[in-house]
C-alpha cells in the first residue's frame, strides 16, 4: 500500500481493518498511544502468526464508523491515512519520547477536520 503499511489480507470489505506495522519497525502498543495522542483512535491488535506478546502486538485495528458518522468521504479518509503514516513514520524515526511534535501537528489538523464535520451540526 502507499505509505508502506500493509492491510492484513490485502484489503477489507468491512468497516474494520488490521494494519501490519512490522514494515515500519514499530509496535502496536506504541502506535496505539502515539495515534491516540494525535486524536486518531485505534487499538493494538495481534496479526496472524504474531510473535509479539498480546500486550505489545505487531498491528493495530482501525475502523471507519466514527468518520462516516461525521460525513467523511474518500478525500477525508485519504488524509487520515496520510496522518497515520506521518505519526507511524515519526514514531519509527523519533521513538515514543521524541515524537511529540509530529503528534501535536497531526492532532491540530485532526481537530480542524472534525470542526468541519461536526457530529451534531444543528446543536
Number of C-alpha atoms within 10 A of each C-alpha: 8 8 13 13 17 18 17 14 11 10 13 11 6 8 10 13 18 23 23 27 21 17 10 17 13 21 22 27 18 19 26 22 17 26 22 15 16 23 17 20 15 18 18 23 23 22 21 11 7 14 11 14 9 14 11 17 23 28 28 23 19 17 15 13 12 11 16 14 11 16 14 17 10 9 9 14 14 11 14 18 14 15 22 21 17 18 26 28 19 19 25 17 14 14 15 15 8 13 18 18 12 19 25 15 14 23 20 13 17 17 14 11 15 15 12 12 15 13 14 7 9 5 5
